[in-house]
């Protein structure tokens, strides 16, 4: 991990097109709050890590949830799977 020291109004650059600027520092020590300004192309996704972690966790839980079986789905829809129409022939044509 690269560790840098910056003062208010100083920036760091990431690549050619991302700039992170220190806008404000309030408090001191472990209680300090830093306000950052980020300039980046619209194609770059910028997320707070705690939000990203929550989304990943929710997606993981949803993926692990048991998916309903086809029979359960049919019961929930109130019927059975549609079968061939007895009036139709094997290829779906009307007899005769």
C-alpha positions in Angstrom: 0.0 0.0 0.0 1.3 3.4 -0.9 0.9 5.9 2.0 1.0 9.6 1.2 0.7 12.8 3.3 -1.3 15.6 1.8 -2.5 19.0 3.1 -5.8 20.7 2.3 -6.0 21.8 -1.3 -3.3 19.3 -2.3 -4.0 16.4 -4.7 -2.8 13.1 -5.9 -3.1 11.7 -9.4 -4.0 8.2 -10.4 -3.1 7.5 -14.0 -3.6 10.4 -16.4 -7.3 11.1 -15.7 -8.1 10.6 -12.0 -7.4 13.3 -9.4 -8.2 13.1 -5.7 -8.0 16.4 -3.8 -8.1 17.0 -0.1 -10.9 19.6 0.4 -11.2 19.7 4.2 -10.0 18.0 7.4 -12.0 18.3 10.6 -11.0 17.0 14.0 -7.8 15.2 14.8 -6.5 11.7 15.4 -8.8 8.7 15.0 -11.8 11.1 15.1 -10.6 13.2 12.1 -12.9 13.4 9.1 -11.5 14.1 5.7 -13.5 15.5 2.8 -12.2 14.4 -0.6 -12.9 15.7 -4.1 -12.6 13.2 -6.9 -12.3 14.1 -10.6 -12.6 11.0 -12.9 -14.1 10.0 -16.2 -17.8 8.9 -16.1 -16.7 5.5 -17.1 -14.9 5.0 -13.7 -17.1 3.7 -10.9 -16.4 5.4 -7.6 -18.0 3.8 -4.5 -17.5 4.2 -0.7 -16.1 0.9 0.4 -18.6 0.3 3.1 -21.5 0.6 0.6 -19.7 -1.7 -1.9 -19.2 -4.3 0.9 -22.9 -4.1 1.8 -24.0 -4.7 -1.9 -21.5 -7.6 -2.3 -22.9 -9.1 1.0 -26.5 -8.7 -0.1 -25.7 -10.2 -3.5 -24.0 -13.2 -1.9 -26.9 -13.8 0.4 -29.4 -13.6 -2.5 -27.3 -16.1 -4.5 -27.3 -18.5 -1.6 -31.1 -18.4 -1.1 -32.8 -21.5 -2.2 -34.4 -21.1 -5.6 -37.9 -22.5 -5.9 -38.2 -25.8 -7.7 -40.4 -25.9 -10.9 -43.2 -27.7 -9.1 -43.2 -25.0 -6.4 -43.4 -22.4 -9.1 -46.3 -24.2 -10.8 -48.2 -24.5 -7.4 -47.6 -20.8 -6.8 -49.0 -20.0 -10.2 -52.0 -22.1 -9.5 -51.8 -24.8 -12.2 -49.9 -27.5 -13.9 -47.5 -27.2 -16.8 -49.3 -26.8 -20.1 -49.3 -30.1 -22.1 -50.1 -30.8 -25.7 -53.6 -30.0 -26.9 -55.5 -33.3 -27.4 -57.1 -31.7 -30.5 -53.7 -31.2 -32.1 -51.6 -33.8 -33.9 -47.9 -34.6 -33.0 -46.5 -31.5 -34.8 -49.1 -29.1 -33.6 -51.3 -29.6 -36.7 -55.0 -30.1 -36.6 -55.9 -33.8 -37.5 -57.7 -34.5 -40.7 
